[in-house]
Amino acid sequence: MAKEIKCPECGEWTSDNEATCSHCGANLHPDRSEEIKRMLSFKPLDIPLIPINEDDHWFLKGVKMVLRTGQAIFIAIGSAIVYIASGAAH
């Protein structure tokens, strides 16, 4: 069940996950408004992988799939290293 809070403007109960009141539109978290804006503007990384075209020769598709797998493994290993390094820093 979602946590609810009382709106400071209209006094109605609304979900704590929302940035504004669902009844009157007032800002529910004036102290967290910058954090909420930053979280809502988050875009996942666009990692460029080798494109596999539908009209590529079957052999070329196979080579590209192998290279793509290598890219994914490289990204996974790099991410793991960054995760471990950031944990060691704290």
C-alpha positions in Angstrom: 0.0 0.0 0.0 1.3 3.4 -0.9 2.1 5.9 1.8 -0.2 8.9 1.8 0.2 12.4 3.2 -2.1 15.3 3.8 -1.8 18.2 1.4 -0.8 21.4 3.2 -3.0 23.5 1.0 -6.4 21.7 0.7 -6.1 19.1 3.5 -7.0 16.1 1.3 -5.0 12.9 1.5 -2.9 12.0 -1.5 0.0 9.7 -2.5 3.4 10.6 -1.1 5.0 9.4 -4.4 3.5 12.4 -6.3 5.2 15.8 -6.6 1.9 17.7 -6.5 -1.5 17.1 -4.9 -4.0 15.2 -7.0 -6.8 17.4 -5.7 -5.5 21.0 -5.9 -2.1 20.7 -7.6 -0.2 22.2 -4.7 3.5 21.2 -4.3 3.6 18.4 -1.7 7.3 18.5 -1.0 8.7 22.0 -1.3 11.9 20.9 0.4 12.4 18.1 -2.1 11.3 19.8 -5.3 14.8 20.0 -6.8 15.4 16.4 -6.1 12.1 15.4 -7.6 12.8 17.4 -10.8 16.2 15.8 -11.1 14.7 12.3 -10.7 11.9 12.9 -13.2 14.4 14.2 -15.8 16.6 11.1 -15.5 17.3 9.4 -18.9 19.0 6.0 -19.1 22.3 5.8 -20.9 22.2 5.3 -24.6 24.9 2.8 -25.2 25.8 2.5 -28.9 25.9 -1.1 -29.9 26.9 -2.4 -33.3 23.7 -2.3 -35.5 22.5 -5.5 -37.0 20.6 -4.8 -40.2 17.9 -7.1 -41.5 19.4 -7.1 -45.0 22.9 -8.1 -43.8 24.3 -11.4 -45.0 23.8 -14.3 -42.5 27.6 -14.5 -41.9 27.9 -10.7 -41.3 24.9 -11.0 -38.9 26.7 -13.8 -37.0 29.9 -11.7 -36.7 28.0 -8.7 -35.5 26.2 -10.7 -32.9 29.5 -12.0 -31.6 30.9 -8.5 -31.5 27.7 -7.2 -29.7 28.1 -10.0 -27.1 31.7 -8.8 -26.6 30.5 -5.2 -26.2 27.9 -6.3 -23.6 30.5 -8.3 -21.6 32.9 -5.4 -21.7 30.2 -3.0 -20.4 29.2 -5.4 -17.7 32.8 -5.8 -16.5 33.4 -2.1 -16.6 30.2 -1.5 -14.6 31.2 -4.1 -12.0 34.6 -2.4 -11.6 32.9 1.0 -11.2 30.5 -0.5 -8.7 33.3 -2.1 -6.6 35.4 1.1 -6.8 32.5 3.3 -5.6 31.8 0.9 -2.8 35.4 1.0 -1.7 35.5 4.8 -1.8 32.7 5.1 0.8 
